């Protein structure tokens, strides 16, 4: 599944859970109705800063937003020492943003699933 499809599915699920129309969701997310409709129909990818805004407003991580998988179910999360959590979060967020923007990334020991 592509990032666009995952993004569309995640937004649609959250809109349905909250009982929001496209118009109401666009107001809540602080983006235009046209842009939101484009994301919900998987016609385009948002810019990195918009991904961060959407994730924040929807209450999910960028990784969850673009993968369509709850953060707690992402590979390797259960093995992480709690002390490293904030650092790993930042690295994953940056990697996901770069990946969503089409920038090739390599994280030693991690494979991209897509």
N, C-alpha and C positions, 0 to 999 in steps of 0.2 A: 504494500500500500504506500502511496506517495505521501509526502508531507502535506500537500494540499488536501488530500482526502482525510488524513488524520485530523488536521486542523478543522476542516468542515464538520466532521463527525463530533469532535469534542465540543465545538461551539453549539452545534445543534442539540446535543445532549443537555448541555447546561441551560440553554434557552428553554428547552422543554421542561426540565426540572424546575426552573424558576417561573414557568408560565409566561414567558416574554414573547411579544411579537417582534418582528424584525425592527420596527420603528422604536419600540421600547428598549430593545437590546442595544441598538445603535446609540441611543441617548445615554444609557448606562455605561457603555464602553467608551464613550467620547470619540466616536468615529462616525463618518457619514453612513447613511443607510445604504448607499450605492457600494461603498467599500465593503461593508459587512456582508451584503448580499453576494458580492464577488467571492468572499472568503467562504461563506456558507455553501455556495454552489461549486466550490473548488475550482474556480476560474483563475485565481491569482494567489500569490503568496504575499503576505504583508512584509514590510521592511523590518529589519531587526528591532528598531525602536518600537514599532507598532506591535511586534510579537511580545516584547516585554510588557507593554501597556495592557495588551489583551490578557496575558497570563496574570498580571497583577489584579486587574478588574474582575477576572473570572475566578480568582482564588486558586489557581493551579500554577505549577512551575512551567517554565518554557519547555522543558524536556517532556513533561506530560502533555502539554498543548500540541507539540509537533509529532509526538510518538503515538498519541492516543492511548497510552498505557499509564495507569496510575503510578506515581513516583515510587511508591513502596514496592511495586512489582518490577521495576527496571532491573536488569541484570547486575549482579555484584553488590547491590545495596545492603544485603544482609551481612556481608563480610566486612563492612567498613567499621573501623574503630570510631566511636563517637567524637573523639578529639579532632579527627580530620574532617568531619562532616562539613563545616563552613567552607573549608578550602576546596573540597571536592565539589560542593554546590557551585561555587564560582567557576571552577574549571568546566564543569558540565554545561553550565549556562552559556559560557562563552563558546564552547565547542558547538552546542546546539544552534546558537545564533549564526555562527560562521557557516555551519552545514546548511542551515535554512537559506542562507544567502548564496549558496553555491560555491563557497570557498572550500577547497579540498582540505581536510584535516586528518591528521594521524595522531592518535593517542596510543602510545606504546602499551600493549597488553589489552587493548579494547578494540573490538570490532564493531563497526556500524551495522545496525540491522535496519533494513529499509525495504 
